[in-house]
Amino acid sequence: MNDFIKYLGVLLILIGVGVLGWYSIQNPTGNALLIAATLLLVGGLALHIILNRILD
C-alpha cells in the first residue's frame, strides 16, 4: 500500500498529461481543461515531493 501512496503524485501528473492531450485533440472553446491540467500537474508534483519526504 505504501508503494501505491508513494506514486500517487506521479499518477496525478500522468492524468494531467492525459487531460492536456485531450485538450489538444479537441476543438478548445474555453480554458477549463487547461486549468484542470495545471492543477493536476502542480498538485501531483507537490504531492509526490511531500509524500516521498514523509514515507522515507
C-alpha positions in Angstrom: 0.0 0.0 0.0 2.9 2.4 0.7 4.2 1.8 -2.8 0.9 3.0 -4.3 0.8 6.0 -2.0 4.4 6.9 -2.9 3.4 7.0 -6.6 0.1 8.8 -6.2 1.7 12.1 -7.3 3.1 10.5 -10.4 -0.3 9.2 -11.2 -1.8 12.6 -10.9 0.9 14.0 -13.2 0.1 11.4 -15.8 -3.6 12.2 -15.6 -2.8 15.9 -16.1 -0.8 15.0 -19.2 -3.7 13.0 -20.5 -6.0 16.0 -20.0 -3.6 18.2 -21.9 -3.5 15.6 -24.7 -7.3 15.5 -24.8 -7.3 19.3 -24.9 -5.0 19.4 -27.9 -7.2 16.9 -29.8 -10.4 18.7 -29.1 -11.6 22.0 -30.6 -11.0 24.1 -27.4 -13.6 26.6 -26.6 -12.5 27.5 -23.0 -9.7 27.3 -20.6 -11.3 24.9 -18.1 -9.3 21.9 -19.3 -6.1 23.9 -19.1 -6.8 25.0 -15.6 -7.6 21.4 -14.6 -4.5 20.1 -16.2 -2.4 22.7 -14.5 -3.8 21.9 -11.1 -3.3 18.2 -11.6 0.3 18.7 -12.7 1.3 21.1 -10.0 -0.7 19.2 -7.3 0.8 15.9 -8.4 4.3 17.3 -8.3 3.8 18.8 -4.8 2.1 15.6 -3.6 5.0 13.4 -4.9 7.6 15.5 -3.2 5.7 15.7 0.1 4.8 12.1 0.3 8.3 10.9 -0.5 9.7 13.0 2.3 7.1 11.7 4.7 7.4 8.0 3.8 11.2 7.8 3.5 
